[in-house]
Amino acid sequence: MIFTVCCCEQVGPQKLAGEMCRELASKTSLPAHELCLEEVVCGGALTRPLHHTERVLDVVLRWGYWSDVDRKDNCLVLCQNKVLKEAAGQVWS
């Protein structure tokens, strides 16, 4: 499933990835537990799902140590939790 809605959200120092998923779930057709935030870096060459207890602001602030060229296209993307689906598939097979 691909989401095509772009939005800007305020992130405080204590905001967790799981909280962000719960807040944004209403903008998708999926429940919050099926969503995850992914860190997309280096022009989309690398992606990493954020753990639901990871602080979102900490992730974004780390990009400040990167060169402008490497961080210019970095973003956080709300997507369907593929890791959860794959793990659930392994458990039930």
N, CA and C of each residue as an Amber inpcrd file, in Angstrom:
protein
   279
   0.8410000  -1.1720000   0.0000000   0.0000000   0.0000000   0.0000000
   0.8850000   1.2330000   0.0000000   0.5920000   2.1730000  -0.8700000
   1.3710000   3.4020000  -0.9690000   0.4870000   4.5730000  -0.5710000
   0.9790000   5.3820000   0.3670000   0.2700000   6.5800000   0.7850000
   0.8270000   7.7540000  -0.0150000  -0.0540000   8.6130000  -0.4710000
   0.4010000   9.7460000  -1.2640000   0.1130000  11.0790000  -0.5990000
  -0.2550000  11.0660000   0.6530000  -0.5460000  12.2920000   1.3850000
   0.7310000  12.7750000   2.0560000   1.0460000  14.0340000   1.8580000
   2.2130000  14.6330000   2.5000000   1.7110000  15.6010000   3.5610000
   2.3100000  15.5380000   4.7430000   1.8960000  16.4620000   5.7930000
   3.0940000  16.8020000   6.6650000   2.9980000  17.9290000   7.3120000
   4.0200000  18.3640000   8.2560000   3.4340000  18.2580000   9.6570000
   4.1920000  17.6760000  10.5490000   3.7420000  17.4960000  11.9230000
   4.7630000  18.1090000  12.8620000   4.2790000  18.7010000  13.9420000
   5.1780000  19.2240000  14.9600000   5.7050000  18.0630000  15.7930000
   6.9810000  18.1290000  16.0910000   7.6160000  17.0660000  16.8610000
   8.3140000  17.7000000  18.0540000   7.8820000  17.3210000  19.2340000
   8.5330000  17.7770000  20.4540000   9.6610000  16.8320000  20.8310000
  10.4330000  17.1770000  21.8320000  11.5920000  16.3600000  22.2000000
  11.2340000  14.9800000  22.7410000  10.0150000  14.7870000  23.2080000
   9.6280000  13.4980000  23.7790000   8.7550000  12.6540000  22.8530000
   8.4450000  13.1510000  21.6590000   7.5340000  12.4400000  20.7500000
   8.1690000  11.1430000  20.2660000   7.4630000  10.0340000  20.4660000
   7.9430000   8.7280000  20.0560000   7.3620000   8.3520000  18.6970000
   8.0510000   7.4780000  17.9950000   7.5930000   7.0420000  16.6770000
   6.2110000   6.4000000  16.7690000   5.9570000   5.6110000  17.8080000
   4.6480000   4.9850000  17.9880000   3.5400000   6.0040000  18.1880000
   3.8340000   7.0750000  18.9260000   2.8480000   8.1440000  19.1280000
   2.5310000   8.8310000  17.8080000   3.5540000   9.0510000  17.0010000
   3.3470000   9.6870000  15.7050000   2.4670000   8.8050000  14.8140000
   2.6900000   7.5000000  14.8530000   1.8610000   6.5850000  14.0660000
   0.4070000   6.6410000  14.5230000   0.1840000   6.6700000  15.8370000
  -1.1880000   6.7580000  16.3570000  -1.8630000   8.0610000  15.9280000
  -1.1170000   9.1590000  15.9440000  -1.6840000  10.4510000  15.5630000
  -2.0150000  10.5150000  14.0800000  -1.2060000   9.8750000  13.2540000
  -1.4000000   9.9520000  11.8050000  -2.2720000   8.8290000  11.2410000
  -2.6190000   7.8600000  12.0570000  -3.4220000   6.7210000  11.5770000
  -4.7590000   7.1720000  10.9960000  -5.3170000   8.2350000  11.5280000
  -6.6160000   8.7160000  11.0280000  -6.5380000   9.2100000   9.5790000
  -5.3400000   9.4930000   9.0990000  -5.1640000   9.9610000   7.7190000
  -4.9270000   8.7990000   6.7540000  -4.9540000   7.5810000   7.2700000
  -4.7420000   6.3940000   6.4400000  -5.9310000   5.4520000   6.6080000
  -5.9090000   4.3650000   5.8790000  -6.9570000   3.3540000   6.0070000
  -6.5000000   2.1990000   6.8960000  -5.3890000   2.3740000   7.6030000
  -4.8430000   1.3150000   8.4360000  -4.8640000   1.7090000   9.9050000
  -4.9900000   0.7260000  10.7990000  -4.8810000   1.0350000  12.2320000
  -3.4330000   1.3480000  12.5920000  -3.2450000   2.0410000  13.6860000
  -1.9120000   2.5050000  14.0880000  -0.9150000   1.3640000  14.2560000
  -1.3650000   0.2040000  14.7380000  -0.4240000  -0.8960000  14.9780000
   0.1130000  -1.5110000  13.6830000  -0.4870000  -1.1630000  12.5490000
   0.0070000  -1.6520000  11.2590000   0.8610000  -0.6090000  10.5380000
   1.1530000   0.4950000  11.2050000   1.9480000   1.5640000  10.6070000
   3.3120000   1.6560000  11.2740000   4.2740000   2.2100000  10.5490000
   5.5700000   2.5190000  11.1460000   6.1590000   3.7300000  10.4350000
   7.0460000   4.3960000  11.1360000   7.8050000   5.4890000  10.5310000
   9.1070000   4.9090000  10.0160000   9.4660000   5.2930000   8.8090000
  10.7460000   4.8820000   8.2410000  11.6030000   6.1030000   7.9860000
  12.8550000   5.9810000   8.3200000  13.8450000   7.0080000   8.0240000
  14.3570000   6.7130000   6.6130000  14.1960000   7.6660000   5.7110000
  14.6550000   7.5120000   4.3310000  15.7950000   8.4990000   4.1230000
  16.9850000   7.9770000   3.8080000  18.1750000   8.8200000   3.7090000
  18.9270000   8.5630000   2.4160000  19.8590000   9.4580000   2.1390000
  20.7380000   9.3530000   0.9640000  19.9450000   9.2230000  -0.3290000
  18.9820000  10.1150000  -0.4910000  18.2000000  10.1250000  -1.7250000
  17.3450000   8.8890000  -1.9200000  16.9680000   8.2280000  -0.8300000
  16.1380000   7.0340000  -0.9130000  16.9230000   5.7430000  -1.0330000
  18.2510000   5.8310000  -1.0440000  19.0810000   4.6360000  -1.1800000
  19.0150000   3.7500000   0.0530000  18.7630000   4.3450000   1.2260000
  18.6990000   3.5830000   2.4710000  17.4120000   3.9120000   3.2200000
  16.7810000   2.8910000   3.7520000  15.6140000   3.0940000   4.5980000
  15.7780000   2.2700000   5.8660000  15.1910000   2.7850000   6.9390000
  15.2820000   2.0990000   8.2200000  13.9890000   2.3290000   8.9870000
  13.3080000   1.2550000   9.3890000  12.1160000   1.4500000  10.2180000
  12.5160000   1.9050000  11.6170000  11.8020000   2.8700000  12.1500000
  12.0570000   3.3400000  13.5070000  11.3230000   2.4410000  14.4940000
  11.9690000   2.1240000  15.5860000  11.3130000   1.3780000  16.6580000
  10.2520000   2.2860000  17.2620000   9.1470000   1.7050000  17.7000000
   8.0430000   2.5260000  18.2000000   8.4020000   3.3410000  19.4370000
   9.4940000   2.9890000  20.1380000   9.9090000   3.7660000  21.3120000
  11.0300000   4.7590000  20.9980000  11.3940000   4.8660000  19.7500000
  12.4770000   5.7790000  19.3610000  11.9530000   7.2080000  19.2930000
  12.7380000   8.1470000  19.8110000  12.3460000   9.5620000  19.7760000
  12.5860000  10.1220000  18.3750000  11.5200000  10.6650000  17.8020000
  11.5550000  11.1460000  16.4210000  12.5320000  12.3100000  16.2680000
  12.5130000  13.2430000  17.1940000  13.3950000  14.4090000  17.0870000
  14.8680000  14.0020000  17.1180000  15.2170000  13.0000000  17.9230000
  16.6070000  12.5270000  17.9650000  17.0750000  12.0400000  16.6000000
  16.1960000  11.3410000  15.8950000  16.5340000  10.8290000  14.5630000
  16.8180000  11.9870000  13.6120000  15.9240000  12.9560000  13.6020000
  16.0640000  14.0890000  12.6860000  17.2830000  14.9440000  13.0390000
  17.5340000  15.1490000  14.3270000  18.6770000  15.9690000  14.7380000
  20.0150000  15.3300000  14.3550000  20.0750000  14.0070000  14.3020000
  21.3180000  13.3360000  13.8900000  21.7240000  13.7220000  12.4710000
  20.7450000  14.0440000  11.6420000  21.0560000  14.4360000  10.2630000
  21.8870000  15.7180000  10.2200000  21.8340000  16.5140000  11.2670000
  22.5950000  17.7680000  11.3210000  24.1000000  17.5570000  11.2690000
  24.5690000  16.3700000  11.6130000  25.9970000  16.0600000  11.5680000
  26.4460000  15.6110000  10.1810000  25.5030000  15.3950000   9.2800000
  25.8240000  14.9360000   7.9260000  26.1160000  16.1430000   7.0360000
  26.7980000  15.9080000   5.9330000  27.0290000  16.9840000   4.9660000
  25.7010000  17.3650000   4.3120000  25.6280000  18.5850000   3.8120000
  24.4030000  19.0570000   3.1560000  23.9960000  18.1530000   1.9970000
  24.9560000  17.6840000   1.2440000  24.6660000  16.8320000   0.0870000
  24.0100000  15.5250000   0.5300000  24.4940000  14.9460000   1.6200000
  23.9740000  13.6680000   2.0830000  22.6130000  13.7750000   2.7690000
  22.3110000  14.9150000   3.3710000  21.0690000  15.0300000   4.1440000
  19.9550000  15.7790000   3.4400000  20.2110000  16.3610000   2.2870000
  19.2280000  17.2630000   1.6730000  17.8940000  16.5980000   1.3340000
  17.8880000  15.3100000   1.0560000  16.6450000  14.6230000   0.7030000
  16.1310000  13.7020000   1.8040000  16.7430000  13.7450000   2.9930000
  16.3120000  12.8660000   4.0730000  14.8950000  13.2160000   4.5210000
  14.1330000  12.2020000   4.9050000  12.7800000  12.4370000   5.3940000
  12.3070000  11.2450000   6.2150000  11.2110000  11.4370000   6.8970000
  10.5270000  10.3610000   7.5970000   9.2600000  10.0490000   6.8170000
   8.9900000   8.7730000   6.6340000   7.8410000   8.3410000   5.8410000
   6.9740000   7.4210000   6.6910000   5.6860000   7.7000000   6.7100000
   4.7360000   6.8170000   7.3680000   4.3420000   5.7370000   6.3710000
   4.5200000   4.4910000   6.7520000   4.2050000   3.4060000   5.8120000
   3.6630000   2.2010000   6.5640000   3.2030000   1.2510000   5.7910000
   2.7050000   0.0110000   6.3740000   3.8810000  -0.7580000   6.9590000
   3.6970000  -1.3470000   8.1160000   4.7560000  -2.0510000   8.8190000
   5.0020000  -3.4120000   8.1600000   5.9430000  -3.4470000   7.2140000
   6.2570000  -4.6780000   6.4870000   6.9450000  -5.6970000   7.3820000
   7.7580000  -5.2320000   8.3110000   8.4740000  -6.1330000   9.2140000
   7.4730000  -6.9190000  10.0630000   6.4630000  -6.2360000  10.5700000
   5.4330000  -6.8980000  11.3700000   4.6990000  -7.9470000  10.5420000
   4.3240000  -7.5940000   9.3110000   3.6070000  -8.5450000   8.4580000
   4.4590000  -9.7660000   8.1430000   5.7360000  -9.5440000   7.8520000
   6.6210000 -10.6660000   7.5400000   6.8130000 -11.5620000   8.7630000
   6.9810000 -10.9620000   9.9280000   7.1680000 -11.7540000  11.1450000
   5.8910000 -12.5390000  11.4730000   4.7470000 -11.9140000  11.3220000
   3.4790000 -12.5970000  11.5970000   3.2920000 -13.7590000  10.6280000
   3.7010000 -13.5710000   9.3810000   3.6050000 -14.6360000   8.3860000
   4.4660000 -15.8300000   8.7490000   5.6300000 -15.5810000   9.3300000
   6.5170000 -16.6510000   9.7380000   5.9620000 -17.4230000  10.9300000
   5.3170000 -16.7120000  11.8360000   4.7520000 -17.3470000  13.0260000
   3.6030000 -18.2770000  12.6540000   2.7670000 -17.8460000  11.7300000
   1.5740000 -18.6110000  11.3790000   1.8080000 -19.6370000  10.2990000
   3.0000000 -19.7160000   9.7310000   3.2280000 -20.7150000   8.6710000
   3.8430000 -21.9870000   9.2120000
